[in-house]
């Protein structure tokens, strides 16, 4: 049995006592994941394994080459900046890489020019690495999809931090001067253009924070984004 988010109920510390008889019987293998330490009663009934914050070297196992090294380093830098809202975690970075990977797969499926989706062309004269598929525009789109939800000036600084770090390793990889960020509605609408099968290959759920008191933002979703009373739309 696998139980996720076992540490959520802060207001009811005793809620996990229901597990005691099952853990004592030892008839079923049980694994649980929690962001917080268990109390002694639960910890004494289990073997606790701790996962430390992944290092920069750990994240390099996700991919390779100079741009990935730059993205890994930049992500850890972003976590340390006080002027950027601290709402991002490892899953945001991982999904950004999956976003980039998915876009590469899409291009290669169309052109069929590369056997390896992470294939690179090298310039022998200056040893720079030019990615034939990952472009500045695709990086911005991936950041919009996975590192959004903050104020525009904070997001612009976040984008600049990523591009500065990458351009230090790949001189030709620069932020477009005339870039115009997509608004939240466009980001949401674009994410819904994917077929469900392809969406499950890489995509995460979209989180929309409705700060209104009458759920007006949620209602606006049905004005040109979602189709009410449609077989493609289910409301819980």
C-alpha positions as CSV (number, residue, x, y, z in Angstrom):
1,X,0.0,0.0,0.0
2,X,1.3,3.5,-0.9
3,X,0.1,6.6,0.9
4,X,1.1,10.0,-0.3
5,X,0.9,13.4,1.6
6,X,0.7,11.7,5.0
7,X,1.8,14.9,6.7
8,X,-1.0,17.2,5.6
9,X,-3.5,17.3,8.5
10,X,-1.8,19.8,10.8
11,X,-4.9,20.6,12.7
12,X,-5.6,16.9,13.5
13,X,-2.3,15.4,14.8
14,X,-4.0,12.2,15.9
15,X,-5.6,11.3,12.6
16,X,-2.8,8.9,11.7
17,X,-3.5,6.7,14.7
18,X,-5.9,4.8,12.5
19,X,-2.7,3.3,10.9
20,X,-1.4,1.8,14.2
21,X,-3.2,-1.6,14.1
22,X,-2.3,-2.2,10.5
23,X,1.3,-1.3,11.0
24,X,1.5,-3.5,14.1
25,X,0.0,-6.5,12.3
26,X,2.7,-6.3,9.5
27,X,0.5,-8.2,7.1
28,X,0.7,-5.7,4.3
29,X,3.7,-3.8,2.9
30,X,3.2,-0.2,3.6
31,X,5.0,2.9,2.2
32,X,4.0,6.4,3.0
33,X,5.5,9.8,1.9
34,X,5.4,12.9,4.1
35,X,6.9,16.4,3.9
36,X,7.1,16.4,7.7
37,X,8.5,14.2,10.4
38,X,6.2,11.6,12.0
39,X,5.6,11.7,15.7
40,X,7.3,9.0,17.8
41,X,4.2,6.7,17.8
42,X,4.3,6.4,14.0
43,X,8.0,6.7,13.5
44,X,8.6,3.7,15.9
45,X,6.4,1.6,13.7
46,X,8.2,2.3,10.5
47,X,11.7,2.6,9.0
48,X,12.3,6.3,8.2
49,X,14.2,7.2,5.1
50,X,15.0,10.9,4.5
51,X,15.4,12.6,1.1
52,X,17.7,15.6,1.3
53,X,17.4,18.6,-1.1
54,X,18.9,17.4,-4.4
55,X,22.2,18.9,-5.2
56,X,23.2,20.5,-8.5
57,X,25.0,17.3,-9.4
58,X,21.9,15.2,-8.7
59,X,19.8,17.3,-11.1
60,X,22.4,16.7,-13.9
61,X,21.2,13.1,-14.1
62,X,18.0,14.4,-15.6
63,X,19.7,15.5,-18.8
64,X,23.1,16.6,-20.1
65,X,25.1,19.2,-22.1
66,X,25.8,22.8,-21.4
67,X,22.2,24.2,-21.5
68,X,21.1,21.7,-18.9
69,X,24.0,22.5,-16.7
70,X,23.0,26.2,-16.9
71,X,19.3,25.5,-16.2
72,X,20.2,23.4,-13.2
73,X,22.4,26.0,-11.8
74,X,20.0,28.8,-12.5
75,X,17.1,27.0,-10.8
76,X,19.0,26.8,-7.6
77,X,19.9,30.5,-7.8
78,X,16.2,31.4,-8.3
79,X,15.4,29.6,-5.0
80,X,17.8,31.9,-3.1
81,X,16.5,35.3,-4.4
82,X,14.3,37.2,-2.0
83,X,12.8,39.4,-4.6
84,X,11.1,36.5,-6.4
85,X,8.1,34.9,-4.7
86,X,9.1,31.6,-3.1
87,X,6.5,29.3,-4.5
88,X,8.6,27.2,-6.8
89,X,9.9,23.7,-6.0
90,X,11.8,20.8,-7.7
91,X,8.6,19.6,-9.5
92,X,8.4,23.0,-11.3
93,X,12.0,22.5,-12.6
94,X,11.4,18.9,-13.6
95,X,8.2,19.7,-15.5
96,X,10.0,22.6,-17.3
97,X,12.5,20.0,-18.6
98,X,9.7,17.7,-19.6
99,X,8.1,20.6,-21.3
100,X,11.2,21.3,-23.3
101,X,11.6,17.6,-24.0
102,X,8.1,17.3,-25.3
103,X,8.5,20.2,-27.7
104,X,11.7,18.6,-29.0
105,X,9.8,15.4,-29.6
106,X,7.1,17.2,-31.4
107,X,9.5,18.9,-33.8
108,X,11.4,15.7,-34.4
109,X,8.2,13.8,-35.1
110,X,7.4,16.4,-37.8
111,X,10.8,16.7,-39.4
112,X,12.2,13.3,-38.6
113,X,15.7,14.6,-38.9
114,X,17.2,13.5,-35.6
115,X,17.4,10.0,-34.2
116,X,18.0,11.3,-30.7
117,X,15.6,14.0,-29.4
118,X,18.5,15.6,-27.5
119,X,20.7,15.6,-30.6
120,X,23.1,18.6,-30.8
121,X,25.1,20.2,-33.5
122,X,28.5,21.3,-32.5
123,X,30.5,24.2,-33.8
124,X,34.1,23.1,-34.0
125,X,35.5,26.7,-34.3
126,X,34.5,28.0,-30.9
127,X,33.4,24.8,-29.1
128,X,30.0,26.3,-28.4
129,X,27.0,24.0,-28.4
130,X,24.0,25.0,-30.5
131,X,20.9,23.1,-29.8
132,X,19.0,22.3,-32.9
133,X,15.7,22.1,-31.1
134,X,15.8,24.0,-27.8
135,X,15.4,27.7,-28.8
136,X,15.1,30.9,-26.7
137,X,11.4,31.0,-27.6
138,X,10.8,27.4,-26.4
139,X,12.6,28.2,-23.1
140,X,10.4,31.2,-22.5
141,X,7.3,29.2,-23.2
142,X,8.5,26.5,-20.8
143,X,9.1,29.1,-18.1
144,X,5.6,30.6,-18.8
145,X,4.1,27.2,-18.4
146,X,5.9,26.1,-15.2
147,X,7.4,29.2,-13.4
148,X,4.4,31.5,-13.7
149,X,1.9,32.8,-11.1
150,X,4.1,35.7,-10.0
151,X,4.0,39.4,-10.8
152,X,5.1,40.5,-14.2
153,X,8.3,42.2,-13.0
154,X,9.3,39.2,-11.0
155,X,8.7,36.9,-13.9
156,X,10.7,39.2,-16.2
157,X,13.6,39.0,-13.7
158,X,13.3,35.2,-13.5
159,X,13.5,35.0,-17.3
160,X,16.5,37.3,-17.4
161,X,18.3,35.2,-14.7
162,X,17.8,32.0,-16.8
163,X,19.0,33.6,-20.0
164,X,22.0,35.2,-18.4
165,X,23.1,31.9,-17.0
166,X,22.6,30.0,-20.3
167,X,24.3,32.7,-22.4
168,X,27.4,32.5,-20.2
169,X,27.9,29.0,-21.5
170,X,26.3,29.3,-25.0
171,X,27.0,32.8,-26.3
172,X,24.5,32.5,-29.2
173,X,21.6,31.7,-26.8
174,X,20.1,35.1,-26.1
175,X,16.8,36.4,-24.9
176,X,14.8,37.9,-27.9
177,X,14.7,41.7,-27.7
178,X,11.1,41.9,-29.0
179,X,9.7,39.2,-26.8
180,X,6.1,39.6,-25.6
181,X,5.0,37.3,-22.8
182,X,1.7,35.4,-23.1
183,X,-1.0,36.5,-20.8
184,X,-2.4,33.9,-18.4
185,X,-5.5,33.3,-20.5
186,X,-3.3,32.6,-23.6
187,X,-1.1,30.2,-21.5
188,X,-4.2,28.4,-20.3
189,X,-5.8,28.2,-23.8
190,X,-2.5,27.0,-25.4
191,X,-2.2,24.2,-22.8
192,X,-5.7,22.9,-23.7
193,X,-4.9,22.5,-27.4
194,X,-3.0,19.3,-26.7
195,X,-4.8,16.0,-27.1
196,X,-5.3,14.2,-23.8
197,X,-3.0,11.3,-24.7
198,X,-0.1,13.7,-25.5
199,X,-0.9,16.0,-22.6
200,X,-0.3,13.1,-20.2
201,X,3.1,12.5,-21.7
202,X,4.5,15.7,-20.1
203,X,2.0,18.1,-18.9
204,X,1.0,19.1,-15.4
205,X,-2.4,20.4,-14.2
206,X,-3.0,24.1,-14.5
207,X,-3.6,25.9,-11.2
208,X,-5.7,29.1,-11.4
209,X,-6.0,31.1,-8.2
210,X,-9.3,32.9,-8.0
211,X,-8.9,35.8,-5.5
212,X,-12.4,37.2,-6.1
213,X,-15.1,36.7,-3.5
214,X,-17.8,35.5,-5.9
215,X,-15.8,33.0,-8.0
216,X,-15.9,35.4,-11.0
217,X,-12.6,34.2,-12.3
218,X,-13.8,30.6,-12.3
219,X,-16.9,31.7,-14.1
220,X,-14.9,33.5,-16.8
221,X,-13.3,30.2,-17.7
222,X,-16.5,29.4,-19.5
223,X,-16.2,32.6,-21.6
224,X,-14.1,31.3,-24.5
225,X,-11.8,28.8,-22.7
226,X,-14.0,25.9,-21.4
227,X,-17.1,24.7,-23.0
228,X,-20.0,24.3,-20.6
229,X,-22.3,21.3,-20.9
230,X,-19.7,19.6,-23.2
231,X,-18.5,16.1,-23.0
232,X,-15.0,17.5,-22.9
233,X,-15.7,19.5,-19.7
234,X,-16.4,18.1,-16.3
235,X,-16.9,20.2,-13.2
236,X,-16.3,18.8,-9.7
